[in-house]
Amino acid sequence: MKKQLLTLIALAAASSILASPYSDARNVAKKEEKAKNYEVAATSWETAAGAAEKPQDKCYAYFRAGECMRLKHDIEKAQGYFQKMSEVKDASEVDKERAYERIAQCFIWQKKFDDAITYCNKTISSSDIPPRVKAKMYLCLGEVYKNQKKYDEAISECKKVIDIASIHPRLKGQAYYNIAFCLRAQRKYAEANEALAENINLLGENSAAQLYVAHNLSALGKNEEAIAAYEKLKALKGTSQGYIAVADLAIAGIYYKMKEYDKSKIAYEKVVANKKAGAGRVKKAQQMLEKIESLTSK
């Protein structure tokens, strides 16, 4: 009898939780978000945040509300939700990191670069800000300067992330990747590949870094090494067909410059056959195939 009574109490408690205002609003929000009714979904997520008792639930609801408005392309309203998320009492370090990062990104997406710089620096100077949040603010500052083509300043901000000893390797890897992007923009291809090597050392082999390694080798005129790097990219687990098309197009171009037309033709044909290559790349490959046909038929 006692066991049955405890079971009934447990079921009643579960039913109460399932029927809570937070869960009701959350379920409506999920349904509307799935239907891409983003404005309605955001309002429901805001209702869920107001009803939530746990900080993590409140943060999650505000985050989803912000994401819905971002997908609606109302960045200013999205930023308001992320601001509310950042103000949740007893929020975890991870939730704070996501909120502050999104607020800064909203300034960047709106091209309000001066506001982004002010916000990031103000956040960094706060005494109660965790190292992870500071790292994200440095990355955002780097993104601002990269957008402004102030590459030295961008590199300087990214290096500050690397200098934070306790930071997760993922953030340091991202910093090295951004440094490599800036160095490549400055045509410092060898230095860019040194930064990419650090990225790969921290994060493991990844197609984004490997693509730039290959591009940089090609820019340095190291044709055989570049081709090998592109082939490695194609062989990496998880490399998308789009990336494979980029690699084949680059390989074909290298062989064409080397006047190895048979090998160039094979690579261009792979691009044409790739259903995920994109119309622009397919058109380019077809044009080059016509050039090769003209050159080799004489």
C-alpha beads as a LAMMPS data file, in Angstrom:
LAMMPS data file: protein, C-alpha beads

298 atoms
297 bonds

1 atom types
1 bond types

-500.0 500.0 xlo xhi
-500.0 500.0 ylo yhi
-500.0 500.0 zlo zhi

Masses

1 110.0

Atoms # bond

1 1 1 0.000 0.000 0.000
2 1 1 2.812 2.376 0.937
3 1 1 4.621 1.582 -2.321
4 1 1 1.453 2.306 -4.325
5 1 1 0.992 5.609 -2.495
6 1 1 4.566 6.676 -3.281
7 1 1 4.023 5.768 -6.937
8 1 1 0.875 7.892 -7.076
9 1 1 2.711 10.833 -5.480
10 1 1 5.524 10.498 -7.991
11 1 1 3.073 10.377 -10.897
12 1 1 1.239 13.397 -9.577
13 1 1 4.508 15.308 -9.259
14 1 1 5.513 14.336 -12.802
15 1 1 2.115 15.384 -14.116
16 1 1 2.485 18.725 -12.340
17 1 1 5.889 19.291 -13.925
18 1 1 4.635 18.369 -17.367
19 1 1 1.706 20.758 -16.998
20 1 1 3.801 23.665 -15.664
21 1 1 3.543 27.105 -17.326
22 1 1 7.190 26.803 -18.372
23 1 1 6.738 23.467 -20.127
24 1 1 3.489 24.602 -21.761
25 1 1 5.108 27.729 -23.184
26 1 1 8.218 25.777 -24.188
27 1 1 6.153 23.213 -26.100
28 1 1 4.285 25.940 -27.972
29 1 1 7.574 27.705 -28.754
30 1 1 9.163 24.525 -30.118
31 1 1 6.141 23.856 -32.320
32 1 1 6.110 27.401 -33.723
33 1 1 9.875 27.420 -34.234
34 1 1 9.698 24.145 -36.139
35 1 1 7.002 25.704 -38.345
36 1 1 9.326 28.704 -38.874
37 1 1 6.847 31.077 -37.252
38 1 1 9.808 32.755 -35.620
39 1 1 8.148 35.855 -34.179
40 1 1 5.398 33.814 -32.494
41 1 1 8.008 31.327 -31.304
42 1 1 10.128 34.101 -29.807
43 1 1 7.147 35.426 -27.847
44 1 1 6.428 31.930 -26.521
45 1 1 10.081 31.446 -25.569
46 1 1 9.942 34.761 -23.694
47 1 1 6.858 33.517 -21.843
48 1 1 8.734 30.306 -21.009
49 1 1 11.683 32.326 -19.701
50 1 1 9.371 34.298 -17.435
51 1 1 7.864 31.081 -16.052
52 1 1 11.152 29.193 -15.660
53 1 1 12.447 28.585 -12.141
54 1 1 15.882 27.183 -12.994
55 1 1 18.554 29.576 -14.331
56 1 1 19.521 27.159 -17.100
57 1 1 15.899 26.930 -18.307
58 1 1 15.532 30.704 -18.238
59 1 1 18.797 31.163 -20.175
60 1 1 17.839 28.532 -22.736
61 1 1 14.446 30.147 -23.340
62 1 1 15.943 33.619 -23.845
63 1 1 18.616 32.152 -26.115
64 1 1 16.024 30.428 -28.319
65 1 1 13.949 33.631 -28.410
66 1 1 17.022 35.517 -29.605
67 1 1 17.841 32.876 -32.192
68 1 1 14.290 33.007 -33.537
69 1 1 14.515 36.764 -34.045
70 1 1 17.954 36.361 -35.617
71 1 1 16.422 33.930 -38.106
72 1 1 13.662 36.520 -38.629
73 1 1 16.493 38.991 -39.426
74 1 1 15.417 41.304 -36.606
75 1 1 18.879 41.551 -35.069
76 1 1 18.048 44.437 -32.749
77 1 1 15.222 42.481 -31.105
78 1 1 17.391 39.358 -30.993
79 1 1 20.033 41.345 -29.153
80 1 1 17.452 42.374 -26.574
81 1 1 16.738 38.731 -25.759
82 1 1 20.441 37.907 -25.507
83 1 1 20.828 40.877 -23.148
84 1 1 18.102 39.449 -20.918
85 1 1 19.903 36.106 -21.001
86 1 1 23.109 37.779 -19.806
87 1 1 21.242 39.251 -16.821
88 1 1 19.856 35.936 -15.502
89 1 1 20.895 35.484 -11.870
90 1 1 23.115 32.468 -11.109
91 1 1 23.580 31.647 -14.803
92 1 1 26.338 29.175 -15.605
93 1 1 29.644 30.246 -17.140
94 1 1 28.685 28.544 -20.396
95 1 1 25.362 30.414 -20.568
96 1 1 27.090 33.723 -19.816
97 1 1 29.612 32.983 -22.563
98 1 1 26.858 32.341 -25.103
99 1 1 24.912 35.448 -24.112
100 1 1 27.843 37.885 -24.190
101 1 1 29.113 36.428 -27.454
102 1 1 25.731 36.763 -29.136
103 1 1 25.327 40.376 -27.948
104 1 1 28.699 41.265 -29.451
105 1 1 27.891 39.370 -32.645
106 1 1 24.632 41.300 -33.001
107 1 1 26.630 44.530 -33.129
108 1 1 28.892 42.963 -35.769
109 1 1 25.975 41.662 -37.849
110 1 1 24.527 45.180 -37.839
111 1 1 27.976 46.546 -38.773
112 1 1 27.953 48.645 -35.608
113 1 1 31.675 48.081 -35.182
114 1 1 32.345 50.952 -32.760
115 1 1 29.531 49.714 -30.512
116 1 1 30.942 46.188 -30.695
117 1 1 34.406 47.399 -29.657
118 1 1 32.961 49.413 -26.764
119 1 1 30.822 46.490 -25.579
120 1 1 33.640 43.927 -25.778
121 1 1 36.144 46.132 -23.956
122 1 1 33.604 47.005 -21.256
123 1 1 32.820 43.305 -20.747
124 1 1 36.514 42.358 -20.616
125 1 1 37.195 45.006 -17.968
126 1 1 34.453 43.691 -15.655
127 1 1 35.931 42.032 -12.572
128 1 1 33.389 39.185 -12.379
129 1 1 33.710 38.006 -15.993
130 1 1 34.965 34.388 -16.361
131 1 1 38.028 33.678 -18.560
132 1 1 35.876 31.915 -21.191
133 1 1 33.773 35.040 -21.649
134 1 1 36.867 37.233 -21.928
135 1 1 38.228 34.868 -24.569
136 1 1 35.013 35.152 -26.589
137 1 1 35.162 38.947 -26.342
138 1 1 38.736 38.942 -27.659
139 1 1 37.583 36.726 -30.543
140 1 1 34.729 39.119 -31.284
141 1 1 37.124 42.065 -31.250
142 1 1 39.276 40.138 -33.704
143 1 1 36.198 39.621 -35.891
144 1 1 35.474 43.368 -35.845
145 1 1 39.011 44.296 -36.865
146 1 1 39.012 41.546 -39.512
147 1 1 35.836 43.038 -40.996
148 1 1 37.541 46.434 -41.012
149 1 1 40.615 44.857 -42.666
150 1 1 42.730 45.920 -39.696
151 1 1 44.541 42.607 -39.719
152 1 1 47.355 43.430 -37.290
153 1 1 44.818 44.524 -34.669
154 1 1 42.748 41.387 -35.301
155 1 1 45.798 39.168 -34.832
156 1 1 46.694 40.987 -31.619
157 1 1 43.233 40.329 -30.124
158 1 1 43.312 36.648 -31.121
159 1 1 46.719 36.218 -29.487
160 1 1 45.175 37.363 -26.200
161 1 1 42.907 34.298 -26.345
162 1 1 45.919 32.033 -26.737
163 1 1 47.608 33.685 -23.754
164 1 1 44.754 32.714 -21.398
165 1 1 46.193 29.457 -20.035
166 1 1 42.930 28.016 -18.734
167 1 1 41.004 28.454 -21.978
168 1 1 39.527 25.408 -23.687
169 1 1 41.554 24.159 -26.698
170 1 1 38.546 24.776 -28.974
171 1 1 38.754 28.525 -28.361
172 1 1 42.520 28.582 -28.850
173 1 1 42.071 26.605 -32.060
174 1 1 39.524 29.143 -33.273
175 1 1 41.960 31.953 -32.456
176 1 1 44.727 30.300 -34.489
177 1 1 42.314 29.834 -37.410
178 1 1 41.384 33.531 -37.333
179 1 1 45.058 34.491 -37.151
180 1 1 45.711 32.327 -40.207
181 1 1 42.891 34.068 -42.084
182 1 1 44.405 37.472 -41.367
183 1 1 47.925 36.373 -42.300
184 1 1 46.611 34.972 -45.569
185 1 1 44.880 38.288 -46.283
186 1 1 48.298 39.907 -45.810
187 1 1 49.799 37.355 -48.225
188 1 1 51.914 35.869 -45.458
189 1 1 51.116 32.351 -46.599
190 1 1 53.903 30.455 -44.821
191 1 1 53.091 32.134 -41.485
192 1 1 49.400 31.420 -42.060
193 1 1 50.168 27.716 -42.407
194 1 1 52.128 27.797 -39.162
195 1 1 49.000 29.110 -37.426
196 1 1 46.871 26.460 -39.149
197 1 1 49.264 23.769 -37.915
198 1 1 48.539 24.966 -34.369
199 1 1 44.808 24.855 -35.101
200 1 1 45.081 21.255 -36.326
201 1 1 47.265 20.314 -33.361
202 1 1 44.572 21.573 -30.982
203 1 1 41.414 20.511 -32.810
204 1 1 42.594 17.597 -34.932
205 1 1 42.386 17.310 -38.705
206 1 1 39.532 19.440 -40.025
207 1 1 38.452 20.404 -43.520
208 1 1 38.303 24.176 -42.902
209 1 1 41.952 24.368 -41.833
210 1 1 43.121 21.848 -44.432
211 1 1 41.515 23.839 -47.244
212 1 1 43.488 26.951 -46.300
213 1 1 46.687 24.917 -45.917
214 1 1 46.262 23.779 -49.521
215 1 1 45.340 27.261 -50.761
216 1 1 48.425 28.736 -49.075
217 1 1 50.748 26.117 -50.556
218 1 1 49.284 26.873 -53.969
219 1 1 49.825 30.607 -53.453
220 1 1 53.456 29.878 -52.551
221 1 1 53.864 28.054 -55.864
222 1 1 54.426 24.689 -54.186
223 1 1 52.302 22.856 -56.721
224 1 1 52.982 19.230 -55.782
225 1 1 52.566 19.938 -52.058
226 1 1 49.364 21.865 -52.745
227 1 1 47.896 18.999 -54.797
228 1 1 48.773 16.559 -51.999
229 1 1 47.106 18.876 -49.473
230 1 1 43.932 19.118 -51.565
231 1 1 43.849 15.329 -51.918
232 1 1 44.233 15.029 -48.151
233 1 1 41.296 17.401 -47.717
234 1 1 39.152 15.231 -49.990
235 1 1 40.060 12.130 -47.973
236 1 1 39.233 13.644 -44.575
237 1 1 36.215 12.140 -42.868
238 1 1 33.258 14.507 -42.992
239 1 1 34.541 16.708 -45.819
240 1 1 31.493 18.033 -47.678
241 1 1 30.969 17.584 -51.399
242 1 1 31.168 21.356 -51.713
243 1 1 34.684 21.344 -50.256
244 1 1 35.602 18.419 -52.506
245 1 1 34.455 20.426 -55.532
246 1 1 36.614 23.370 -54.418
247 1 1 39.596 21.024 -54.064
248 1 1 39.072 19.404 -57.473
249 1 1 38.711 22.811 -59.119
250 1 1 41.956 23.971 -57.507
251 1 1 43.787 20.762 -58.476
252 1 1 42.571 21.133 -62.053
253 1 1 43.799 24.719 -62.134
254 1 1 47.255 23.737 -60.909
255 1 1 47.591 20.976 -63.491
256 1 1 46.394 23.386 -66.184
257 1 1 49.129 25.882 -65.285
258 1 1 51.637 23.017 -65.354
259 1 1 50.306 22.129 -68.848
260 1 1 49.414 18.635 -67.676
261 1 1 46.135 18.784 -69.551
262 1 1 45.090 15.136 -69.155
263 1 1 45.231 15.382 -65.365
264 1 1 43.587 18.803 -65.469
265 1 1 40.740 17.420 -67.578
266 1 1 40.102 14.565 -65.134
267 1 1 39.846 16.984 -62.208
268 1 1 37.527 19.378 -64.074
269 1 1 35.293 16.459 -65.051
270 1 1 35.004 15.531 -61.367
271 1 1 33.712 19.042 -60.650
272 1 1 31.108 18.783 -63.407
273 1 1 29.968 15.390 -62.068
274 1 1 29.712 16.659 -58.485
275 1 1 26.027 17.430 -57.805
276 1 1 26.970 19.666 -54.858
277 1 1 29.596 21.671 -56.752
278 1 1 27.393 24.682 -57.369
279 1 1 26.444 26.264 -60.684
280 1 1 29.363 28.719 -60.695
281 1 1 32.018 26.039 -60.238
282 1 1 30.406 23.720 -62.791
283 1 1 30.298 26.541 -65.348
284 1 1 33.968 27.349 -64.696
285 1 1 34.930 23.680 -65.082
286 1 1 32.960 23.359 -68.335
287 1 1 34.635 26.454 -69.756
288 1 1 38.067 25.091 -68.874
289 1 1 37.231 21.723 -70.411
290 1 1 36.410 23.520 -73.661
291 1 1 39.776 25.320 -73.489
292 1 1 41.616 22.044 -72.907
293 1 1 39.741 20.439 -75.811
294 1 1 40.744 23.337 -78.048
295 1 1 44.398 23.126 -76.982
296 1 1 44.740 19.365 -77.278
297 1 1 42.848 18.937 -80.569
298 1 1 45.275 21.082 -82.542

Bonds

1 1 1 2
2 1 2 3
3 1 3 4
4 1 4 5
5 1 5 6
6 1 6 7
7 1 7 8
8 1 8 9
9 1 9 10
10 1 10 11
11 1 11 12
12 1 12 13
13 1 13 14
14 1 14 15
15 1 15 16
16 1 16 17
17 1 17 18
18 1 18 19
19 1 19 20
20 1 20 21
21 1 21 22
22 1 22 23
23 1 23 24
24 1 24 25
25 1 25 26
26 1 26 27
27 1 27 28
28 1 28 29
29 1 29 30
30 1 30 31
31 1 31 32
32 1 32 33
33 1 33 34
34 1 34 35
35 1 35 36
36 1 36 37
37 1 37 38
38 1 38 39
39 1 39 40
40 1 40 41
41 1 41 42
42 1 42 43
43 1 43 44
44 1 44 45
45 1 45 46
46 1 46 47
47 1 47 48
48 1 48 49
49 1 49 50
50 1 50 51
51 1 51 52
52 1 52 53
53 1 53 54
54 1 54 55
55 1 55 56
56 1 56 57
57 1 57 58
58 1 58 59
59 1 59 60
60 1 60 61
61 1 61 62
62 1 62 63
63 1 63 64
64 1 64 65
65 1 65 66
66 1 66 67
67 1 67 68
68 1 68 69
69 1 69 70
70 1 70 71
71 1 71 72
72 1 72 73
73 1 73 74
74 1 74 75
75 1 75 76
76 1 76 77
77 1 77 78
78 1 78 79
79 1 79 80
80 1 80 81
81 1 81 82
82 1 82 83
83 1 83 84
84 1 84 85
85 1 85 86
86 1 86 87
87 1 87 88
88 1 88 89
89 1 89 90
90 1 90 91
91 1 91 92
92 1 92 93
93 1 93 94
94 1 94 95
95 1 95 96
96 1 96 97
97 1 97 98
98 1 98 99
99 1 99 100
100 1 100 101
101 1 101 102
102 1 102 103
103 1 103 104
104 1 104 105
105 1 105 106
106 1 106 107
107 1 107 108
108 1 108 109
109 1 109 110
110 1 110 111
111 1 111 112
112 1 112 113
113 1 113 114
114 1 114 115
115 1 115 116
116 1 116 117
117 1 117 118
118 1 118 119
119 1 119 120
120 1 120 121
121 1 121 122
122 1 122 123
123 1 123 124
124 1 124 125
125 1 125 126
126 1 126 127
127 1 127 128
128 1 128 129
129 1 129 130
130 1 130 131
131 1 131 132
132 1 132 133
133 1 133 134
134 1 134 135
135 1 135 136
136 1 136 137
137 1 137 138
138 1 138 139
139 1 139 140
140 1 140 141
141 1 141 142
142 1 142 143
143 1 143 144
144 1 144 145
145 1 145 146
146 1 146 147
147 1 147 148
148 1 148 149
149 1 149 150
150 1 150 151
151 1 151 152
152 1 152 153
153 1 153 154
154 1 154 155
155 1 155 156
156 1 156 157
157 1 157 158
158 1 158 159
159 1 159 160
160 1 160 161
161 1 161 162
162 1 162 163
163 1 163 164
164 1 164 165
165 1 165 166
166 1 166 167
167 1 167 168
168 1 168 169
169 1 169 170
170 1 170 171
171 1 171 172
172 1 172 173
173 1 173 174
174 1 174 175
175 1 175 176
176 1 176 177
177 1 177 178
178 1 178 179
179 1 179 180
180 1 180 181
181 1 181 182
182 1 182 183
183 1 183 184
184 1 184 185
185 1 185 186
186 1 186 187
187 1 187 188
188 1 188 189
189 1 189 190
190 1 190 191
191 1 191 192
192 1 192 193
193 1 193 194
194 1 194 195
195 1 195 196
196 1 196 197
197 1 197 198
198 1 198 199
199 1 199 200
200 1 200 201
201 1 201 202
202 1 202 203
203 1 203 204
204 1 204 205
205 1 205 206
206 1 206 207
207 1 207 208
208 1 208 209
209 1 209 210
210 1 210 211
211 1 211 212
212 1 212 213
213 1 213 214
214 1 214 215
215 1 215 216
216 1 216 217
217 1 217 218
218 1 218 219
219 1 219 220
220 1 220 221
221 1 221 222
222 1 222 223
223 1 223 224
224 1 224 225
225 1 225 226
226 1 226 227
227 1 227 228
228 1 228 229
229 1 229 230
230 1 230 231
231 1 231 232
232 1 232 233
233 1 233 234
234 1 234 235
235 1 235 236
236 1 236 237
237 1 237 238
238 1 238 239
239 1 239 240
240 1 240 241
241 1 241 242
242 1 242 243
243 1 243 244
244 1 244 245
245 1 245 246
246 1 246 247
247 1 247 248
248 1 248 249
249 1 249 250
250 1 250 251
251 1 251 252
252 1 252 253
253 1 253 254
254 1 254 255
255 1 255 256
256 1 256 257
257 1 257 258
258 1 258 259
259 1 259 260
260 1 260 261
261 1 261 262
262 1 262 263
263 1 263 264
264 1 264 265
265 1 265 266
266 1 266 267
267 1 267 268
268 1 268 269
269 1 269 270
270 1 270 271
271 1 271 272
272 1 272 273
273 1 273 274
274 1 274 275
275 1 275 276
276 1 276 277
277 1 277 278
278 1 278 279
279 1 279 280
280 1 280 281
281 1 281 282
282 1 282 283
283 1 283 284
284 1 284 285
285 1 285 286
286 1 286 287
287 1 287 288
288 1 288 289
289 1 289 290
290 1 290 291
291 1 291 292
292 1 292 293
293 1 293 294
294 1 294 295
295 1 295 296
296 1 296 297
297 1 297 298
